[in-house]
């Protein structure tokens, strides 16, 4: 009986136990991954809401700055023919009114001189 090697096979109990442990481990990892993904989704939604709020605040501040400026500011649409004005702040309209009244005065003076 010399050189016979005895091969020990794990018992069925140990094999089932290891497989069960692996299955439980995989399920816990899957559960943790799902929790993490859910948390990331919530964080992304919150981050999106914060970014949207900041963008709205920035737009509000920019529009208030344009409205309160003492300089006449206007924006035109350079793509459309005749370059229509798509935005003008109140100061621009004030300047235009002053120019119109000045032009009227100049025409009156010219008419008086011509007579």
Secondary structure, 3 states (H helix, E strand, C coil): CCCCCCCCCCCHHHHHHHHHHHHHHHHHHHHHHHHHHHHHHHHHHHHHHHHHHHHHHHHHHHHHHHHHCCCCCEEECCCCCCCCEEEECHHHHHHHHHHHHHHHHHHHHHHHHHC
